[in-house]
Amino acid sequence: MGEKKMTSQLTLDKNTDVAFIDVSEAAPDAKIEVISVSDLLGLRSQVLARIDAENGVVLGLIIEEYSTFRREIMRKYVAFQVGKIIDLIVSKVMASVPPRVHGERRQLAAV
């Protein structure tokens, strides 16, 4: 089975200033949970991860007040484009989500 390349798709709702970043599709047996990853990323902005807790897969991110988030990450990562920064954030969240073992709930590992 070949390894899939990570691709993220950003959708911005301009009325609510909320961004949705889709990373992968949920499996039919997915148990989807939404958890805050702001502290893990060292950000003040509210960033939530949608994860498949059953299979240990990051499905995407939800970023509230995207315009504020964008300013914050541009100050923090001056040399990068926003798209590259989001890819780095997604990679960090993906690396911190351990697979679920026998229904045992695990916390995100600090990376």
BELHUPE-V966189 format. One record per pair of residues at least 24 apart in sequence whose C-alpha atoms are under 8 Angstrom apart, sorted by the first residue. I is the first residue (numbers start at 1). J is the second residue. D is the distance in Angstrom with one decimal. If there is no record, write none. Layout:
BEGIN
i=I j=J d=D
i=I j=J d=D
END
This chain:
BEGIN
i=8 j=87 d=7.3
i=16 j=65 d=7.7
i=17 j=64 d=6.6
i=17 j=65 d=5.1
i=17 j=66 d=5.5
i=17 j=67 d=6.8
i=18 j=62 d=7.0
i=18 j=63 d=5.6
i=18 j=64 d=4.6
i=18 j=65 d=5.6
i=18 j=66 d=5.5
i=19 j=62 d=5.8
i=19 j=63 d=5.0
i=19 j=64 d=6.6
i=19 j=65 d=8.0
i=19 j=66 d=6.0
i=20 j=60 d=7.3
i=20 j=61 d=5.9
i=20 j=62 d=4.8
i=20 j=63 d=6.5
i=21 j=60 d=5.2
i=21 j=61 d=5.0
i=21 j=62 d=6.4
i=22 j=59 d=6.2
i=22 j=60 d=4.4
i=22 j=61 d=6.7
i=23 j=58 d=7.0
i=23 j=59 d=5.2
i=23 j=60 d=4.9
i=23 j=61 d=8.0
i=23 j=90 d=8.0
i=24 j=58 d=7.2
i=24 j=59 d=4.9
i=24 j=60 d=6.9
i=25 j=59 d=6.2
i=26 j=52 d=6.9
i=26 j=59 d=6.5
i=29 j=54 d=7.7
i=30 j=54 d=5.9
i=30 j=55 d=7.0
i=37 j=93 d=7.5
i=40 j=110 d=6.3
i=40 j=111 d=7.7
i=41 j=89 d=7.2
i=41 j=92 d=7.8
i=43 j=72 d=7.8
i=45 j=69 d=5.4
i=45 j=72 d=7.7
i=49 j=93 d=7.7
i=53 j=99 d=7.5
i=53 j=100 d=6.3
i=53 j=105 d=8.0
i=54 j=99 d=7.5
i=54 j=100 d=5.7
i=54 j=103 d=7.5
i=55 j=99 d=5.9
i=55 j=100 d=6.2
i=56 j=97 d=6.0
i=56 j=98 d=5.7
i=56 j=99 d=4.0
i=56 j=100 d=5.7
i=57 j=94 d=7.2
i=57 j=97 d=7.1
i=57 j=99 d=7.5
i=58 j=93 d=7.4
i=58 j=94 d=5.7
i=58 j=97 d=7.3
i=60 j=90 d=7.7
i=61 j=90 d=7.6
END
